[in-house]
Amino acid sequence: MINLDKFPQLSLAHLPTPFEAWPKLGAELGLSNLYAKRDDCTGFAGGGNKSRKLEFLIGEAVAQGADTLLTVGATQSNHCRQSVAAARKAGLDPHIVLVHQVPIEEPSYCNGGNVLLDHLLDATIYGVDTPGKAPEFIAQLLGEMKEAGRKVCFMPPGGSTPIGCLGYVNCAMEIKAQAEAMDVALDHVVLANSSAGTHAGLLAGFAALGLSTKVHGINVYNSDAAKTEEETQQLTNQTLELIGHSGAEFSVDVHGDYLGDGYGIPTAGCLEALQMVAQTEAVFLDPVYTGKAMAGLIAMAKAGSFGEGESVTFLHTGGFPGLLAYSDVLEFG
């Protein structure tokens, strides 16, 4: 039994999101039981996985009397876009620091996609030209805001805190109920792992529910996948402690072979995945997170990593606005 009622929550996402079969893609990959958990359909402000996290993060911020939100992400951050929208919904003043960490200079990337939506939401936007400068800049900004009498909620990248992870503890319960209703075994789940929060929350939820589902995180951010694995382990333990299930058994699995040249830089496998999913299931992935996660799933299927007849569920974490920001970058033959 998992009880999340004691945690303040702001209703944002359209839940439950669909849990659906992907038979055409499954046939292409030799997977007889391929499913998708469609968290691109959370609905709020363009959809995506951050809606679930923000329900708890913004809920806590409001409960603590915050009047200002400050968070940080890359130029095309899905997290920043949804955080700004959630702040607007809750009556907080949104401020975001966008870090230029992806070596793309095309207009669609610098001004379109999530950036366009950030401006439409009237966020106060600060630009930092390298990741290394971000911590000092944020510290200075926080100091100035507090001196001005603001009550600031600072949210780390991706909203990946134990409180944010509660959104995916809740998702684990949702997936379990949907799979049972469809008589689907939960053998494997594949998802993108960037700041570890979605992976950790899902792991904590499954562990607390007593499920042995194997959760495969595809590293899309850190060049050191072992560090991502360590962060996921730590955050899962913290989340289990928060929900009163310390000691529940789980195993962290992070795959580091699909990052390519770096965060936000599309790979050949990613482009193949974008096309394959669009042309079989008419679903759009993005080139930063879900495209690389699906490239990992495709490679695992081709390598025989999933047992005969086992179910495989792809967690689609959204990112459609980010796909549009790559219109000057992506080329499909």
C-alpha positions in Angstrom: 0.0 0.0 0.0 1.4 3.4 -1.0 -0.3 6.5 0.4 0.7 9.9 -1.2 -2.2 11.8 0.3 -0.1 13.5 3.0 2.0 15.3 0.4 0.7 18.7 -0.9 -0.3 18.4 -4.6 -1.5 20.7 -7.3 -3.6 19.0 -10.0 -2.0 19.6 -13.4 -1.8 16.4 -15.5 -4.6 14.7 -17.3 -4.5 11.3 -15.6 -4.4 8.4 -16.1 -2.5 8.6 -19.3 -3.1 5.9 -21.9 -1.4 2.5 -21.7 -1.6 1.0 -25.1 -0.4 -1.8 -27.4 2.1 -1.0 -30.2 1.6 -4.1 -32.4 3.0 -2.7 -35.6 6.3 -1.6 -34.1 6.4 -4.8 -32.1 6.1 -6.8 -35.3 9.0 -4.8 -36.8 11.1 -5.6 -33.7 10.1 -9.2 -33.2 8.3 -8.3 -29.9 4.9 -9.9 -29.5 4.0 -7.9 -26.4 5.1 -4.3 -26.9 3.2 -1.5 -25.1 3.6 2.2 -24.4 2.8 4.3 -21.4 1.9 7.6 -23.0 3.1 10.3 -20.7 3.4 12.5 -23.7 -0.3 12.7 -23.1 -0.3 14.3 -19.7 -1.9 17.2 -21.4 -0.7 20.1 -19.3 1.3 22.8 -21.2 2.3 20.5 -24.1 2.5 17.3 -22.1 5.4 15.3 -20.8 6.7 13.6 -17.7 7.4 16.8 -15.8 3.7 17.4 -15.2 3.6 14.5 -12.7 6.7 15.8 -10.8 5.4 19.4 -10.8 2.1 18.4 -9.2 4.1 17.6 -6.0 6.9 20.1 -6.4 4.6 23.1 -6.9 2.2 21.7 -4.4 5.0 21.8 -1.8 6.1 25.3 -2.9 2.6 26.7 -2.5 2.2 25.0 0.9 5.5 26.6 2.0 4.3 30.1 0.9 6.6 30.6 -2.1 5.8 33.5 -4.4 8.6 32.9 -7.0 9.9 29.9 -8.9 13.5 29.6 -10.1 14.7 26.6 -12.1 17.4 25.7 -14.7 17.8 23.6 -17.8 19.2 23.5 -21.3 18.0 25.9 -24.0 15.3 23.5 -25.1 14.4 22.3 -21.6 11.0 20.5 -21.4 11.3 20.9 -17.6 11.6 24.7 -17.8 8.7 25.0 -20.1 6.4 23.0 -17.9 7.7 24.6 -14.7 6.9 28.0 -16.0 3.4 26.9 -16.9 2.9 25.3 -13.5 4.1 28.4 -11.8 1.6 30.5 -13.8 -1.1 28.0 -12.8 -0.2 28.4 -9.1 0.3 32.2 -9.2 4.1 32.1 -8.8 6.4 34.4 -10.6 8.5 32.2 -13.0 12.2 32.7 -13.6 14.3 30.2 -15.6 18.0 30.0 -16.4 18.6 28.5 -19.8 22.1 27.0 -20.3 23.6 26.8 -23.8 25.1 23.3 -23.5 24.1 21.8 -26.8 26.3 23.0 -29.7 23.5 24.0 -32.1 23.1 27.6 -33.2 20.3 27.2 -35.8 17.4 29.7 -35.3 14.8 27.0 -34.8 16.8 25.6 -31.8 17.6 29.0 -30.2 14.3 30.6 -30.6 11.6 28.0 -31.4 10.2 25.0 -29.6 10.2 25.2 -25.9 11.9 28.7 -26.0 9.0 30.1 -27.9 6.6 28.7 -25.3 8.7 30.0 -22.4 8.3 33.5 -24.0 4.6 33.0 -24.6 4.2 32.1 -20.9 6.1 35.4 -20.1 8.9 33.8 -18.1 11.8 35.9 -17.0 14.6 34.2 -18.9 18.3 34.4 -18.1 20.9 32.9 -20.5 24.2 31.3 -19.5 26.6 30.3 -22.2 28.3 27.3 -20.5 27.2 24.8 -17.9 30.2 25.6 -15.7 28.9 29.1 -15.1 25.4 28.1 -14.1 26.0 27.3 -10.4 27.6 30.6 -9.5 25.0 32.6 -11.6 22.1 30.8 -9.9 23.6 31.4 -6.4 24.0 35.1 -7.1 20.4 35.3 -8.5 19.0 33.5 -5.5 20.8 35.9 -3.2 19.4 38.9 -5.0 15.9 37.5 -5.0 16.0 36.8 -1.2 17.4 40.3 -0.6 14.5 41.7 -2.5 12.1 39.8 -0.1 11.0 37.1 -2.4 10.1 33.7 -1.1 11.8 31.6 -3.7 11.3 27.9 -4.6 14.4 26.8 -6.3 13.9 23.6 -8.4 17.0 21.7 -9.6 17.3 20.4 -13.2 14.5 18.1 -14.1 12.7 18.5 -10.8 14.6 15.4 -9.7 14.2 15.4 -5.9 12.5 12.8 -3.7 9.4 15.0 -3.7 9.5 15.3 -7.5 9.9 11.5 -7.7 6.5 11.0 -6.1 5.0 11.8 -9.5 6.5 8.5 -10.8 5.6 6.6 -7.7 2.1 7.5 -8.6 2.7 6.5 -12.2 3.9 3.1 -11.1 0.6 2.5 -9.3 -1.2 3.7 -12.5 0.7 1.4 -14.7 0.1 -1.6 -12.4 -3.6 -1.0 -12.4 -3.8 -0.5 -16.2 -1.7 -3.6 -16.9 -3.8 -5.7 -14.6 -7.0 -4.5 -16.3 -5.5 -5.5 -19.7 -4.0 -8.8 -18.4 -0.5 -7.6 -19.3 2.6 -8.8 -17.4 5.0 -6.0 -16.4 8.3 -7.7 -17.4 10.3 -4.8 -18.7 10.0 -1.0 -18.8 12.3 1.1 -21.0 12.7 4.9 -20.5 15.1 7.8 -20.9 17.3 8.7 -17.9 18.6 12.2 -17.7 18.4 13.7 -14.2 17.4 10.3 -12.8 14.0 11.4 -11.2 11.6 9.6 -13.5 13.6 6.4 -13.4 14.0 6.6 -9.6 10.4 7.3 -9.0 9.2 4.5 -11.1 11.7 2.1 -9.5 10.6 3.2 -6.0 7.0 2.7 -6.9 7.4 -0.8 -8.4 9.6 -1.8 -5.4 7.1 -0.5 -2.9 4.3 -2.4 -4.7 6.4 -5.6 -4.6 6.8 -5.9 -8.4 9.9 -7.4 -9.9 9.6 -5.4 -13.2 13.0 -4.7 -14.8 13.3 -1.0 -15.5 15.9 -0.2 -18.1 17.1 3.5 -18.1 18.7 4.7 -21.3 21.3 7.3 -20.4 20.7 10.4 -22.5 22.6 13.1 -20.5 25.8 12.1 -18.6 28.9 11.0 -20.5 29.6 8.9 -17.3 26.7 6.4 -17.2 28.0 4.9 -14.0 27.4 8.3 -12.3 23.8 8.3 -13.6 23.4 4.8 -12.2 24.7 6.0 -8.8 22.4 9.0 -8.8 19.4 6.8 -9.6 20.3 4.4 -6.8 20.6 7.2 -4.3 17.4 9.0 -5.4 15.4 5.7 -5.4 16.5 5.0 -1.8 15.6 8.6 -0.7 12.2 8.2 -2.4 11.5 4.9 -0.7 12.4 6.4 2.6 10.1 9.4 2.0 7.1 7.1 1.3 7.8 4.8 4.2 9.1 1.8 2.3 12.8 1.8 3.1 14.4 -1.5 2.4 12.2 -2.5 -0.5 14.3 -4.4 -3.0 15.1 -2.9 -6.4 17.9 -3.1 -9.0 19.2 -0.1 -11.0 19.9 -0.7 -14.7 21.3 2.2 -16.8 22.5 1.7 -20.4 25.3 4.0 -21.5 25.7 3.0 -25.2 23.1 5.3 -26.8 24.2 8.9 -25.8 26.4 9.4 -28.9 28.3 12.6 -29.1 26.5 14.1 -26.1 23.3 15.4 -24.6 20.9 16.9 -27.2 22.9 15.7 -30.2 20.9 13.3 -32.3 22.4 9.9 -33.2 21.8 7.7 -36.3 19.9 5.3 -34.0 17.8 8.1 -32.7 16.8 9.3 -36.2 15.9 5.7 -37.1 13.8 5.4 -33.9 12.0 8.7 -34.7 11.0 7.5 -38.2 10.2 3.9 -37.1 7.8 4.9 -34.4 6.1 7.7 -36.5 5.6 5.4 -39.4 4.3 2.3 -37.5 2.4 3.8 -34.5 1.9 7.4 -35.7 3.5 8.6 -32.5 6.2 11.4 -32.4 9.3 11.0 -30.3 11.9 13.7 -29.6 15.6 13.7 -30.5 16.9 14.4 -27.0 15.2 11.9 -24.7 12.6 9.5 -26.2 14.4 9.1 -29.5 17.5 7.9 -27.8 15.5 5.8 -25.4 13.7 4.1 -28.2 17.0 3.6 -30.0 18.1 1.7 -26.9 14.9 -0.4 -26.9 15.4 -1.2 -30.6 19.0 -2.3 -30.1 18.0 -4.4 -27.1 15.3 -6.1 -29.1 17.6 -6.9 -31.9 20.2 -8.3 -29.5 17.6 -10.6 -27.9 17.7 -8.9 -24.5 14.0 -9.6 -23.9 12.8 -13.1 -23.4 10.4 -14.9 -25.8 6.9 -13.6 -25.1 7.9 -11.2 -22.4 6.2 -7.8 -22.3 8.1 -4.6 -22.9 6.7 -1.2 -22.1 8.1 2.0 -23.4 7.6 5.0 -21.2 7.0 7.9 -23.5 8.0 11.0 -21.5 7.0 13.6 -24.1 9.1 16.4 -25.6 7.2 17.2 -28.8 7.9 21.0 -28.6 11.6 20.1 -28.5 11.2 18.0 -31.7 10.0 21.1 -33.6 13.1 23.0 -32.4 15.2 20.6 -34.4 13.6 21.5 -37.8 16.8 23.1 -39.1 19.0 20.2 -37.8 17.2 16.9 -38.6 17.4 15.3 -42.0 15.4 12.3 -43.0 16.2 10.4 -46.2 
